[in-house]
Amino acid sequence: MTIAPDDARRDAHLYQAMREFVASADDTLPGKFEITQEGIVHDMMSPGRPHELTAAQVSRRLEKEMPDDVLAHTGTPDVEVEAEGIMRHPDVMVIAVADMEGEGAFDPRTLIAVIEVVSRSNPENDWVSKMRDYPLLGIPVYAIFDPRTGSGAVLSDIHRTPDGPRYATRKDFLYGEDVTIAEWTISTDDLPRYA
């Protein structure tokens, strides 16, 4: 579900009000809240076991391939660009350990890649709005794993379009194939599917 105020991107006070609502609701309401240019996105269902297991397995597989100074992080904080009116919480963030230091949200320009596991209840959030938001935030690689279909895609090569920055390259994959995310190739064998 999206709560969509008019022109959220241009109104700093409205964005701050949405941030405060998200901060207060995160501890009291089920699901996950994010802020997009359209408003607040609420994935009403908390992620289930297949979703969380996919994120954990992808993170672990990536970290086996990466150097020690890079993590495939599955926790908080969020990724935020206040000027664009966007606050997202990727399932997995590939980031240098040094860029995790400090306080507050991560600067999306420090991320090497983000990985999303498609939600059963709100797949458009991952396949549509995050596909628009992540290049706008300057995140160079966006990988999507979809347990509904046993497939996914890796998007990269940000370029300018009349509708704003978009990914120019898309490489689709099926579960069971190896997939390359940024510099690292991992197996997608035995990733869980939604029943």
N, C-alpha and C positions, 0 to 999 in steps of 0.2 A: 504494500500500500504506500502511496506517495501523498504527502500533505504538501500542496504546491501553492505557496504564496506568489503573487505577481512580482516578477523582476527581482528575485532574491539575490542575484549576483550583484546588483548595484546598490543595495541598501545595507550598509554596515550594521545598523542598529537591528534590523530584522535578522541578519545572520547571527549576531550575538545572542539574540533572543532564542533562535533555533538551537544554537550551541548550548545555552543554559538548559533548555528543555531536554535535549539529548543527554546531557550530563545528569540531570535529575531522574530521567526516565530509565536510564541504563540499569540502575540498581533496583528499580521497583517494578518494571514491566518486563514480561518475557520477550525474547527475540533480540534483534540487533537493529540499531539505529545508525543511519549515516545521513549526511547532508549533501545534496547535489544542487545543481543550478535550478532544478525544478522544485526543490524543497526538501523535506525530510522523507527519507525512505525507511520504512519499518518492515523488516522481514519478521513477520509475526511468530514464526516458529523458531525456537532455538535449534541450532544445528544438531542433527542426529548423529548416530554413531558412524554411518558410512561417510558422511561429510567430514567429520573430525578425523576419522582414520585415514581418509585420503590426504587431508592436509598434513597429518603427521608423517605418513609414509613418503609423500613427495619431499617434505622438509628433510627427513632422514636420508633419503636417497641423494638429494642434492648435496647435503653436507659431507657425505662420503667422498664426493668428487671435488669439493671446493677446498681452497687453502684455509688454514686455521684462522686467518684474519677476516673471513667472510662468513656470515651466518645466513641460514634460511629460517628466519624468525617467525614464530607463529603467535606471538603475544601482542601486547599493547606497547606503545601508544598508537594513536591514529596517524594518518597522513593527512596533512591539511595545508591548503592555500587559502587564507582568509580573503585575499583580494579577489579570488575567483568564486568565493562562496561555496567551497567544496571541502568536506571532511569525510574521508573514507577509512575503512578498516579492512585492509586486505587479509585474506586467510594466511598467506605466507608472503613475507617480504625478504628479498635477497638484498643484504646490506652489509657494508664493511663494519666491523666491530667499532672502529674509531668513530663512525658516523652515528652510532647509537648513544654516544655519551651526551650528557646534558639533560635538560628538562624539556617538557612539552612535546608536542607532536613532532613526528619526523618530517624533515624537509623532503618532499618527494623527489627533488632533483638529486638527492644522495642515493636513492634506491637504484640497484642494478636491474631488478626485475620484481614484478609482483605476480603471485599465483592466486587464482580464485577457484574454489570448488563450487560449482553451480548449485544453488539452493533448489530444493524440490519445490518450495512454495513460491519463489519469486525469481525464476530463471532470467527474466528480462533485465534484472538488475545487473547480472554478470555479462550477459550477451549483448546488451544494448547500451545502458547508461554508463557502465564502467568502461566499455569499449570507446566511449566518447570522452569520459572524464580523464582516464589515465594518460592519453597523449597530451591533453590540455595541461595536465600537471607536469609533463616532461618525463614521465616514467618510460624508459627506453624499450622495455620488454614486458608484455602482458601475456601470461599463459592461463588458459582456461581448461579445467578438467570437469567433464560433465558426467556424473554417475548415472544420470537418467538414460543416456545413450551409449555410454562406454566410448566416448570420443572426446576430442578437445581441439584446441588451436593455440598456436603461439603467434602473437602479433608483435611486429617490430618496425623499425625504420619510420620514425615520425616524419611527416611532411605536411606542408601547409595546403589547405583546401579552402574553398569559399566558405565552408561551414566551420572552419577552425582547424587546428592540428588533428591529424588522423594517422593511424598506422597504415603504411603502404604495403607491408608484407604480411601475409597470413599463411601459416603452414598448418594444415589440418592433420590430425592423427587419430588413430583408433587405439583403444586400450590393447596392450600386447606389443605395440611398436615402441621402439626407442624414441625419445623426444629430446630435442636440444633446447635448453632455456638459457639464454645469454651464452656463456662459454661452456656450459656443462651439459652432458648427455646422460639421461637416466632411463631406466626401464619403466614401462607402465604396466608390466605384468602383474596380475593378481591384485589390481586396485579394486576396491569394493564398488558395487553397483547398488542403486536403489532397488528395492524389491517391487 
